[in-house]
Structures are given as structure tokens and as C-alpha cells.
């Protein structure tokens, strides 16, 4: 790199960091204010419990370009405010991490002390949401409190990009920008190629979304690809895993199908279908996930109209071979 211009590059990066911080803080402020407004209205009996669902529908119908205000997320805003309203000392910390980080902390932590611990840790270590979830799951707070664990030198010296810390789907929704959630560039490229292939299989597949977000409780999950099948009149979820088949993968997909049928599927539509695509270095595995409520006749019809497993296996093989060759 030409050293004459390094100062300019640093100025650009610093400005981008400042902008991201400002947008994130404004988003958290907005969610806090909405949560406070709704909480007080309900507390004063001016609004009933159904008002959140009514508000979500109103926003969707009258301002469809405004994203991030489903009934679940609005309830989260109310819970967020009520969790922290008596802890003013944490106010600044809440605004220095993303909404997804905040969700993980206030929904999974049981005490104020535990929440404060993970708030400070998320800021200090610039954890990704996945890493934060992992640390909560392995009870880092409890182990640290009893002196059984210390932050590793590697973690203390980590220097993750701040932009990655705030690369949050809610920030992009807030700004009206396309979502950029993805595991990694390889996965993203494979998913997009598989999307094009599915659309080429026939006119019955209608594309709905890539990295389609599902809200379950206080957690967000992302389906790699979601289609609607006109012939079967049902949603079809595709999950692509760049490793060998594990039963857990199928369990995760069935979990997605339950959420789709509960929250997304329309009353006149049939139960959703899942297609799991796994590829390790030696083999390709394709498995279908079907609702237990389906009759044998419907199962037979589903399998008749779905892509043949051998065709999907062959395409999976080609996609990974192409990615390997390019590297």
C-alpha cells in the first residue's frame, strides 16, 4: 500500500465507524422509546394487550417499506424497556452493542448482574452474536464469578472490526437497506447458485427470500432459501450445510418448518416442506423434512412433485467442485 495515503484511509474508516455507531445508537433509542410508550399505555390501562398485534398490522398495511416492526419484535421492545428501566447506569452500554446482542442478553440472562457482565463483555471483546450466544451457553458468567474461568489472552487481544460487530439485520432494516446476514462468502455464493438452480427446475417454484428471517421467542433464525410451490401450495425451505450430514441438521430444519407453519403459512396452504442439502469432501446427502400431520397420500404427492434427490445431489456436487476450482 502507498504509505502516502494511509492517513486518508484511516479517516474514511473512522468516519464509517462513527456513522455505524450513531445509527446503531439511534436504533436502540427508537426501540427503547417505543417500548416505554407501549409499556406505559398498557400499565395505565389506556391500551389493551392486543394493541401490539394491531400496531404491527397497521405499520405493515400503511407503511410497508418500514421493516423490523413485527408483533414479536415490538413485544421485544416493551420487554427491553421493562428489563432495564430501573438500571440507568447501563443506559450507555445498551447503545454500544447491536439490537441482536441486546436480544441475546436480556432474553437469556436471569439477573441484572449477569446482564451487566455480558453487556460489558460484548463491548470489550466485540463479540459476534454467535460468539456471545456460545459464551452464555457455556455459562461464562457463572464460571467467572466462582473464579473458575478467566478471559483468554487471545480474546483480550482480539481486534475484530467494529463494522462486523454492528453488521446487524435490524440496522439494515432500519435504514431501508438490503439485509446482509450470511455465514460467510462461500456459503452465500453456494446458496445463491442453488437458488438459481431451483428456479430453473420449473415454473412451480416461486422465490420468497434468501436468508429468510424467522422470529421465535426472543431469538432470530435464518432459512437459507425459502420458496413457494404453486402445485403443492406450500412453503419449501432449503438449508445448505457445507459439512457431513448430522441428525441435528434435520432437527433444526423441522424446527424451522414448525415456525413457518405457525407464523407464516396461510390457512388455505398445505404444511411446509424442508429440503436439507449436505456436502462434505466425500459425499452429498439430500433429505426431505415433512410434517407428521401429512397423510400417506399427501406424502406421496409431495415426493412426486419435489425435485428428485439424485438431481439435487448432482447439482450439489457441481457447486462445490466449482467453488474448489475457483479457489
Steps between C-alpha positions, in 0.01 A plus 500: 500500500619852417586645843420853382131424515469293816382800702215558254396135521500527878279811485252315279490198729459715809210689344332174403542373855351821641205476262431138593516583871259790453247297299511213747453734799206666327340161430534394865357838606202446272432149630532622860259788441244277329531245780454771763200651322320167465587386851361815660184497287426142603592567864257793508230278343475737204596217263417131513736210448393456138628845405842365397350271238279784379798736479708247303214453251449875471868557417501217248185624325570874504881516490611172337847633425570528876655170612583352839165564670333161519283437807778282646763769464272769643435278804877466531530880513253508788691223679831681433375819664346319797818298557728803525278793604628486859868464403601840366872424538471251212339751266819583307608136472168399344561742215857384434404151383255390233134416551572130433763505775252667734235241414731214589590658832166618638313191387752239621654651814317456829643776720602865468858404588516242223355743246753768598784247470411404142426859397849605607658190348325550165631854478851414621555190286287609200332160497294387205146403600589134445802525732292680763237224483774241542646672807156522663436133420825388666416711809802728479342737754451229763846354446662842520314587821627190677854563378505197270552692178690797368485667164763349278791714377381435146160647579643799683722579207233448237448788263185422305379768263238720661302489176461124547373553854219721369432307179152436633191430290297743712734788415459428129121475538498828690682673215289330233806320359525138382586251773853361495471215749713207389727241658783568259570585138534137393166405653337806351627424151384140518157597625451745214607245242261245650223759488551547127504125445171449688335771291621325185334173604155626406246775519337355813772641728450864596789665686411667832828582668867428564612488864131524589466617859278316746428645843444237768467634851791739554725337243545544125567215261580511128386254234749480212231502229122517516273426204130454440395200290191579292410137428526384861376832637754507779820666616825318424808575713849408377794473740853459363770361731865495397582194710395139545145408593408519868161419658513844663474659154169325439378595847578864428312484171194344666512782754492751212202321344303519824569874519401549134174311548420689819591853393534525122280240331154619396193300611426378147855372442638152564766420763850623415776279362871503579787394275837442667810510278826382659837475331828385652822414316380151404125499454177690452192436713150626419219446750138616503327615817123458495232579756381204707143615443518414129296204382677222301322629189634853551851368573492311172381810313768715660777261400365475146514876444822576688836493318655155481767446766753377246465822298559710812797285602658543159449878508646518850805310378543742208463809718768393746733384224467840332572683826808283560629557148458876532707501817 
